Amino acid sequence: MRKWGNIILFAFIFFLFYSCSSKKTSSDVQIKKLDYPSASSIEYFDKKLYVIGDDATNLLILDTSLNIIDSIPFLSYPGKRIPKDIKPDLEASALNADNLFLFGSGSLATRNFGLKYNLKTKDVDSINLEPLYLKIKEQGIKQINIEGSCFISGKLVLANRGNKSYPQNHFISTGESSWNNDDSFQISLTPFEDQKDTALFKGISGLCYASESDQLIMTVSTEDTRNSYTDGTIGKSYLWIINSISNKLGSATLTPDKIIDLEEIDPRFKNQKIESATVIRETSKLINLVLVADNDDGSSTIFKMSITKD
C-alpha cells in the first residue's frame, strides 16, 4: 500500500509542477487586441512602438505597456480600411537613425510605393520603389511580395515572401541609393533554403535585427494561398533566427540556426498570423520582443514576449 501511495503522491506532484510550468509559460506572453486594421509591421524607437497596417490610413503609436498613445494620419481615405485593389499594401518597415521607412509589397503596380517618416522632425516623404522592384524582377524573382525589411551593417535587407505556387523566400540586399533616382545602385539576392513540403510552405512575413547579439529574427507563417495577392486560411506561425547575420549576407543560401514554434510557447498563438516583430531590449541572456498579428478581420493583435539567446 505504501508503494502505491508513493506512486500516487509522485504523480500528483508531477501534475502540479507541470500545471504550474504551463501557466508560467502562458503568463510570460502579454497579449492585447487592437481596434486597428491589418497590422503588418512594427518598429521600436525612443520607448515607443510604431505599428502600420497594410490597409490602414494611419500610423499607430503605443507605449511599451501596449497602450495606444497616438495616431498619425498618413494616407487619405474616408473609411477605416483602404480597399484591397487600391491600398499601397505597406507590409514592411525598417529603422535607420531617426527615419522610419515603410515599403509597399510590390505585388501590384499600385504597391510600388513607400514612405520615409522622420520620427523627430515629423517630415514625410514618398518613395518610388518601382526601379528597385523592377531590378529585383530582372534578377530572377518571379513574384514580388516584399513582407519584411531591416537595416544590417548599413545595408537595407528586404524579404520577398513566396507562396505555394512559388515556394521560395528570398533576401535582397541594397542601399538607400536604390530610391534616390540613382540608376547605378546594386542589389544582391540570396535564396532561403528550399522547403521540400510545399503544401506546408512557410513564408517569411517580417524581419528584425537584434544588433547587440547580431541575430536576424524572422517572423514566418503558413497560409493557404497560391499567389502574392490573395489572403488564405491562416496556419501556424514561427520565429526563425540566424546567428552572426552580418557575416552571412553574401552567402549562397541562408538557413535558420533556430526555429521557435510560437504555439508551443503559448497556445494563444494558435490561428494568429504573425506579421512582424521588433526588439525592445536585449540582456545578457534574453531578447525582449513585441510582435503583431493580422488576422484578416479588421483588427490586430499585439504580443510582448522574450526569447533566450542560445
N, C-alpha and C positions, 0 to 999 in steps of 0.2 A: 504493500500500500504506500509505504514511504517513497518507493521508487517512482510510482505513478504520480504521486503528489509533487515530487521534484520536477518531473517532466511537464506537468500542467503549469507549475509555477514558472518554469523556464519559458514555456510557450507564451504565457501571459506577459512576462517581462519583454520578450522579443516583440510581441504585438504592440505593446505600449511604446517601446522605443521606436519601432517602425512608424507608428502613427504620428508620434511627435516629430520625427525626422521629416515625414511627408508634409506636415503642416508648416514646418520651418521653411522648407523649400518653397512652398507656395507664398508664404508671407514675405519672403525676401524680394518678391517681384511686386512692385506697385503698378496698378492698372487704373486707367481713367478713360471714360468715354467722352469724346469731344463733339459738340454740336458744330462741326466744321467738316466740309466735304472732302473726301478723297485724298487724305494726307499721303503725299508721295515722297517727301523728303524733309529732313530735319538737320539743323546745324546748331552749334552752341558757341556763343560769343559773349564775353563780359557778363557772365552769370545769367544769361537769358537764352531761351530756346526759340528758334525760328522755324516755323512749320509752313510748308507750302503744299497746297492741294493741286492735283493736275487739272482740275476743272474749277478751282476756286478763283474768286476775284481779288482776294486779299491775302496778305502775309500775316500769319497768326504768331503772336509773341506770348510766351509763357515763362514763368519763373521755374526754378528747379524743383519746386514742390508740385509742379504740373498745374498751376493755376494760370488761367488766361489773364494777362495784364494789359494787352494792347492788340490792335489790329491795324494794318497799314494797307489801304486800297492800292492795288497795282493795275488791275485790268477793269475796263468799263463794260459792264453787262447788267441789265436790270434784275436778273434772277440770282438766286444763291449759287447755282451751278451753271457754268457755260456749257452749252450743248456739245456733244461729242464730236460732231463734224466740223466745228469751228474753234474748239478750245486749243490753246497753244500747247497743252499737254506738258506742263513743266514738271518733269519726272525726276530731275537730278539737280543737286546743288553742291557747291563747293566754296569753302572759305579761303581767301588769300589776303593776308593782312586784314585791312578793315573792309574789304569788299566781299559781298555775298553774290555769287554767280548762280543763276538759275538757267537750266538748259531744257529746251523742248526736246521731245523724244526723237523727232525726225521721221516718225513713222508715216506722216503725210506731209505734203508740201507746206501746209499751214502750220506745221510744227517745227520748221527750221528757224526757230526764233528763240532768243534768250534775253535775260535781263542782268544787268550789273547794278547792285544796290550798295551804296556806301553806308555802312552802319553808323558812321559818325556824322557825316555831312547830310545824310538822308537823300543824296542825289541818286536818281535812277536813270540809267542809260539802256537803250535797247541794243541787242547784239544780233547781227545777221550771221546765222550759223550755216547757211547754205554752202559756202565754199568749203567749210570743214567737212560737212556731211557728204558733199559730192566727192571729195578726195577719199573719204573712208570707203565709199562705194567703189571708186576706181581701184582701191587696193584689194577688193575682192569680197567685201561683206555684202551679201545679197539682200538682207533686210535690215534697215536701220531701225533700231529701237533703243535709244540711249536711256538707261534707267539709273545709272549711278555715276558719281564723279567725286574726285578729291584731288588735292594737290600733294605731291610727294617729291621732296628734294627739288622744288622749283618747277616741276613738270605737272601739267594737268593730265590726270588719268581718268578716262571715261570707260564705263562698262556698257557693252552692247549685249542686250538680252536676247537669247534665242527662244525658240518655241518648238512644239512637237514636230512641225514640218521642216523646221530649220534648227536642228538640235545642237547649236553651238554658241557658247558665250565667248566674247572677245574683249580684250583690253586694248584701248587706244591711248597712246601717249603723245602729247603735243605741248606746245607753248602758247602763251597769250597772243602771239602774233597771228594765230590762226583766225582771229576775228578782227584784226586791225587792218584789213584790206592789204595785207602783205602776201602776195602770191608765193613767196619763197618759203613759207612755213613748211615744216616737215611733220609727218606723223609716223608712228611705229605701231604695228598691230601685233598682238600676242594672243593666240588662241588659248582658251582654257582647256583642261583635259577633256577628252571625249567621254561621253556618257553612253554606256552600252545599252542601258534600258531606256530607250527614247519614250516609251509610254509613260514613264515617270520622270520626264525631263525636268531638271532643276535649273531655273533661270535666275541669274543674278539680278536683284532688284534694287540694290543700293551699295555704296562704298563709303567707308570712313577710315581715317588713318589715325592710329594711336602712335603719336610721334615719339613719346618717351621710350616705348618698347619696340618701335619700328615694326609694327604689325598692321597689316591691312585686314580690316574686318568687313566682310561682305554679308549682306542680308540676301537670302536665297529662298525661293519658294517654288512650289509646283502649282501649275494652273492648267486646266483643261482647255487649251487654245492652240490653234494651228496657224496663227498669223500674228503680226505685230500690232494689230488694230483692235481685235475683238477681245473682250474680257471672257473668262471662262470660270468654271467651278473651282473654288479655292481648295487647295490641298494642304500640304504641310509647309512649315517654314523652318529655316535653319540659319545658323551663323557659320560661315566658313572663314577660317583665319589663315593667313600666310605670314610666316615669320621672316624677319630680315628682308622686307619687301623692297627696300631701296636698292638692294644689290641684285634684285631679280627682275627688274622691269624690262631688261633686254633679253630675257630668256626666250628660248624657242617655244616653250609652252609653260603654263603655270598650273599648279595643283594645290589644294589646301593642305596645310600641315595639321589642322584640327577642324573637326566638324562637330557642331553642337546642335542636337535636335531640341528645339525650344519646347516642344510638348513634354519632353522628358524632364525638363527643369520645372515646368508648371503646366498642368493640364488646361489652364485658361488660355494658352496659346493655340488651342485647337480651333481650326477654321478661321484663324487670323492671318490675313495676307500681309506679312511684314514687308514694308516697302523701303525702309531706311533706318539707319542708326547714327548716333553721334556720341563721341566720347566727351564726358563732362569732367572726368577726373581719373588720374592714374596714381596708384600707390605702388609700393614695392611688390605686392602680391596680386592686386586686383585692378581691373579696368571697369570703371563705372560708366554705364551706357544708358541712353534713352532711345527707345525705338518707337516707330509709328506704324500703324496698320491702316490700310484702305480696304474696307470690306464691301465696296461697291453698293452701299445702301444710303449714301448721302451723309454719313457720319464717319468719324475716325476714332481710333483707339490709340492711346499712348502708354508706353510701358517704361518703367525705370528698374534697372537690374544691374548686377555685377557679374563679371566672369573672371576666372582665375588666369593669371599669367603662367602658363605651363606649356 
